[in-house]
Amino acid sequence: MIRLTRKVFTDLAIWMTGLGLVMGVLFPFFAVMMGVPTEYVLTPGFFAATMAAGFIVGGVNIWLARSIVGSRLHILAERMRFVESNLMKISRTGDINNCTPEACHIPVDSEDEIGESGKAFNYLVEALAASHRNDASVRSFGAMLASQLDLEALVNEALQQLLQHMKADAGAILIATEGQIRIAASRGIRTPDSLKSSDHVRFALQSEKRLCVTLPEDVAVEGVLTDFRPREVIVEPVLYKGVPLGAIILASAAGFAEELKSRLDLFGQGMALAMNNALTHDRLQKLAALDPLTGIYNRRFGMARLSEEFSRAVRTTGSLGVMMFDIDHFKKVNDTYGHLAGDRVLIQVAKTARAALREGDILMRYGGEEFLVILPAASKENSRDVGERMRRMVEETSVADGDQMVRVTISLGITSYPELEVASEQDLVKRADEALYTAKESGRNKVIVR
């Protein structure tokens, strides 16, 4: 239809008024065709009356159109302006609480074009709300990932947020390193270690594709995976440049909506980068803490651990043993067999010493051929037992140098807190060093406890 103005209702008023006037002009001739005498209808007064009636009908139609159609369009326009203002607010503040479907929906009370417009608007609002929820979740998750470099803290915080944002009831994060899979974090899973041998996990890591397992409602799995009956389980491989770093496992009692699965795509991208950074940081931290020759802790890191253990012993009134030992006549080994053989001896002694220690004991290279051992919760007697075991094992060990076998012995000095009252961990080291000196001066290959 030809547009007369830039306003729809103004055009409608013109066309309806014009139609009413035309009908008013044509009606007298129609009346004549129906048999009404011409002297009654083809008169100026009758023409004026029918045209006035047509004009009134046109006006009433315009009023009805504005009341019925216009009011609904006005509501639609108001909601659009409301959504626009909220979008502007979200872009400034990131607050999506006011832009919810409940706040922006318009009532749909007709099954015509107006009703379809309302439905389309409501669908648009829901899509926008879902987009903003995803955006807010990804921003929150990304901010957390960017703030963490420590691997343990990262995976625990990441799992907590994944459970929240994905509306999952249980989950775990697995890390694949050096050909092994280990459980880095888990929530709500009764036997998380069983995930390491799961066929689903292996398949997801090998295929590098998400695996969704939907369980029938009549299948009970309590006590096998989680503390509830999951409806759906997702295994999401974490890939960095095509290399599997691990997997995210999420379980839900209600299942996961498509919106949530799309959200997991975005989470996975950020998780891969953050996990790679944390793993790299973890490897660098270990390299910085290790002696490059023997593979045990270096002096800087080892002394930091000694300070931590001493503070813990003081705080908990527990025991702490300190052992210092070195290789007897090590200079003679270097002079006789060469420095390469001397390095092999250092490596073997460190390996043997580590095998002689208890789980939780800390071995460090203190300097040259000298080593320091931290023995948490060990009294002097406990420390002596460990020292004697280590001395015998080293004495019985040999290192090949061509056709010859190089044998060495060690001397050890031991002390323990609180049997020895000291003010700091440095005093413990000093007393152990004095005991070591006594062991060397009194014949070597022996343990002295002070």
N, C-alpha and C positions, 0 to 999 in steps of 0.2 A: 504493500500500500504506500501511496505517495506520502512522504513526510512533509508537514507544513511548518512545523516549528521544531525546536530541540527538546520539547517536553512532551512525553507520551500522553499524559492526561490532557494536556491542552489540545493536542491533535485529536484525541478521542472526543473532547467536548465540541470541537469544531465539526467533526464528521457527524456526531450524533445530532447536534443542533441543525446542521444542514439537512440531514436525512429527515428529521422531524418536519422541517419547513417544506421539503419536497413532498412528503406524504400528505402534509396539509393542503398543498396545491393540487395534488392528484386525487385526493379523496372525493371532492364534489363530482368529478367526472366518473369515478367508480360508482358513486351513488346513482348517477344518471343511468349507467349501464345496468344497475340493479333494478331499474324501473321507477326510481323516484322522479317525480315531475321536475323539469328543469327550472321552473319558476321558483322552486323551493331551495334548490341547491346552487344554481349558478348565479349567485348574488354576491355582491361585495361582503355582506355581513357573514354569509356562510363560509366564504373563503377565509375571512379574517378569523372566524371561530375555529376552523379546522387547522389553520396554520398556528394559531395560538396553542391548540391542543397538541400539535406535533412538537412545538417548541417546549411545552411543559414536559411531555414524555421524554424528550431528549435530555432535559435538565435532570429529571428523576433518574434516568439511566446513568448519567454522569455521577450523580450523588451516590448511587448504589455501587458503581464501579470503584469510586474512591473509598467508600466505606468498607467494602468487602475485600477488593483486591489491594487497594492502596494501603490499608492498615497492615496487611500481611507483608507487603513489600517494605513498609516502614519498619516493621519489626526486624526483617532481614537486614535492612540497611543499618539499623542500630547495632545489631549483633556484629555485623562486619566492622563497624567503627570501633566496637568494643575489642574485637580480636586484633584490629590494627594497633590500637593503643597498647594492648598487652604485648604484642610483638615488639613494639618499640621499647617498652619497659624491659622485656627479656633481653633485648640486645644491649641495654645499658647495664642491667643489674644481674642478669642470669636467673632471676626469680621466676619460676614457672607455676607458682601456686595459684595465681589468679586466672591462668589460661587453661582451665580444665573443661572437659566436655560438659560437665554439669552446669558450669557458669555460662557457657557460650551457646549451648544447644537452643534451637528455636522449636516451638511446638509444631507438629505436623498433623493437621486435622482435615486434610483433603487428599483426594486421590487423583489430582489433575496436575497441570504443569506447575502450579504454585506449590503443591505438595511435593512434587519431584524436586523443585528448587530447594525446598526446605531440607529434604533428605540429603541432597547433594551437599548442601552447606554443612549439615551435621557430620557427614562423612569426612568432609574437609577438615572440620574442627578436630575430629578424632585422629585423623592422620597427622595434623599439626601437633596435637598433644603427644602422640606416640613419638614423633620426631624429636620433640623437646625433651621427653623423658629419656630417650636414647642419648641425646646430646648431653644432657645433664649427667647421666650415669657415666658416659665415656669421659667427660671432663673430670668428674670426681675420681674415677679409676685412674685416669692418666696422671692426675696431680699426685695421687698416692704412689704410683710407679716411679714418677720422677723424683720423689723425695727419698727413695730407698736404694741403697747400694749393697747393704748387708743381705746376703741371700736368705738367711733364715727369717729375718724380719720381713723381707719382701714377700716370700711365699705365704707366710701366715696372714699378713695384712691383705694380700691379694685374695686369698681364699675366703676370708671373712667378707670382703666386699663382693666377691663373685656370688656367694650365697645370698647376699642381700639383694643385689641388682638382678640376679637371675631367678629370684624367688625359689631357690632350691632348698631342700631340707637337709642335705648332706653332700659332702664332696671331699675331694682330695687333689693335691698337686703332686705329680711325680716328676722326678728329674732323671734324665738318661745321660750318664757320663761314663766314659771309659768302658763302654759296652755293658754297663750295669744300670738297672733301674732301682731307684730308691724312693721311699716315701718322704717327701719334704714337708708336707703338712696334711692334716686330715681333720674333718669335723663330722661327727655323727656316724662314722663307719666303724662297725664293731671289730672287724679284723682287717685293718688297712694293709698289713703285710701280704695278704692274699692277692692284692691288686698287682703286685710285681710279677706274678705268674699268670695273670689273666690273659686268656686268648683274645679278648676284646681289646685290651690295651696293646698287645703286640700287633694285632691287625691294624689298629689305628695308626700306630707309629710306622709300620711298614708301608701302609698304603698312603700315609700322609693326608688322610681324609677323615672328616668327622664321622663318628659312629653313634647312631641313635638306637637304643634298644628299648622297645616298647613292650612292657610285660602285661600279659592278660590279667584281668582283675582277680581271677580265681587262682592265680599262682602266688603262693605265700613264700616269701624269702626272708622272713625275720631270722636273725641270727647268722645269716650268710653274708650279707653285705652291710645293711644298715639297721638302725634301731626302729625302723618303720617299714611299711610295705611300699616300695617305690613303684610308681606307675611308668616312669620313663627314666632312663639313664643315658647321659651324654658322655662320650669319651672324645675330647677335643685335643688333637695333637698340637703342640706348641712348636712352630717351625720358624727358624731364623735363616733366611737365605737358603731355604730348601733343606736345612739340616734339622732333624728332630732334636729338640732340647729336653722334651718331656711331654707331659699330658695333663690336661685338666679333666677331672671326673666330677660330674654333678648328677645328683639323683633327686627326683621330685615325686612326691606322693600324688600330685595332681597332673603331672605332665607339663611340658614346656610349650607355651604359645609361640607362633611363628615370629612374633615381634621380639621375643626373648632370644630366640635362636639367631635372628639377625643381629641382635645386640652382642651376642657372643662372638660373632665375626670381628667386630670392632675391638672387643676386649682382647681377643687372641693376638691381634696385630701389636698392640701396645705391650702385652705380656711377653711376647717373644723378644722384643727389643730390650725390655727391662731385665728379663731373665738372662739374656746373653751378656748384658752389662754387669749384672751381679755375679754371674759365673766367672767372667773375666776378672772382675775385682777380687773375687774369692781366690782365684789362682794366683793373682799378683800378690795378694796378702800372704798366701802360703809361701810363695817364692821369697818374699821379703823376710819371712820368719825363719826360713830354713838355711842351714849351712850348706853351701853348694857342693862340698866334697862328700860329707857323710850323710846328708839328707835329714839330719836331726835339727832341732831348734838352734838358732844362732844365739849369741850371748845377749844381744839387745832384747830379742823377744823373750828369751828364757828368763832374764832378770825381771822383765815386766810380769811374767807369770808367777815368779817367786814372790813379788810384792803382793800380788792378788791373793796367793795362797796364805801368806803370812797374815795379811789383814783378816782373812776368813778364819784362820786359826785363833787369832786374838779375839775376834768377835764371838766365836762360838765356843771358846775355851777348849779347842781341840788340839791335837798334836800335829807337829810338822817336822819331818826328818829332812836333813840336808846332807848330801854325800858329795864329796869332791874326790876325784881320782885322776891319776895320769899314768901314762905308759912308762914302765921302768926302762931306763937306758935307751930311750927312743932316738937320741942323737947317734948312738952307736949303730942303730938299725939303718938310719939314713946314710951314715958314713960307709957302712959295709955293703949294703944292698942297693943304695941309691934312693933318690927321693920318690921315684915312681913306686918302688916297693914300699917305701914308708907311707905313701898315700893309701896303698892297698891295706896296709896294717891298720891305719886309722879307720878306714871304712869297715874292716872286719871287726875291730874292737867295738865300734859304735853299734854294729849289727848284733853282736853277741851281748853287749850291755843291754840293749833294748829288749832282747829275748829274756834276759834274766829279771827284768823289772816286772812289777805288778801292773795290772790294768789301772790306768789313771795316773801312774807315775810319769814324771816329766824329765826327759834327758836333753841336755844342751851341750854344745861344744863351747867351753869357757874360753879357750885360747890355745893355739898350738896343739899339743898332745894332751891337754888338760880338759876334763869334763866335769860337769856339775849335774847332780840328780836331785830333783825335788820329790819328796815322798809324803804326800798328803796323808794325814791321820796315822803316821808311823811314829812309834816311840823309839827310844834308842835301841831297845832289844829287837824290835821289828826291823829297824834300819840295818842293824848288824847282820841279821839273817839274810836280808837282801844283798848286802855287801859281800858276805862270804860266798853266797851263791854266784854272784857275778865274778868274783876273783877266781873261783874254781873253773867256771866256764871259759873265761879268757885264757887261763893257764892251759886248758885242754884243747885250745883252738890253735890252728896253724894256718899260715898263709903261704901259698906256693910262689916261689921265685925261680923260675926255670926248673932245674932239677933239685933245687934245695927247698926245704920247708922252714919258714921263719916262725919262730915261736916267741911270744912275749908274755910278760906278766904285768900286773897293775898293782899300785898301792892306793889305799883308800883311807880317807879321813871322814868321820861321821859325827854328827851332833843332832840334837833334837830339841824342839820347843814343845812344852814349857819346862821340861826337865832342866834345860839350860835357860835361865831367865835372861832375856835380852830385850833391848829396846827397839830393835829394827831387824829386818832380814839381813842387812849388811853385817851385823854382828854374828849371825848364824854362819854366813859364808866365811867370815874371818876365823871363827872357831874351827870350822871344818877344814879350812886351809892349814891351820896350825896342827890339826890332827894328821893331815896328809904329810906335812913336813916331818912329823915324828915318825910316821910309818916309813918314810924313805930313809930317814937317818938311822933307823933301827933295823935295817936289813932289806927293806922293800918286800913286795909280794905279800902284803899283810893288811889287815884292817885294824885301824885304831879308832876308838870311840871316845869322845870327850863330852 
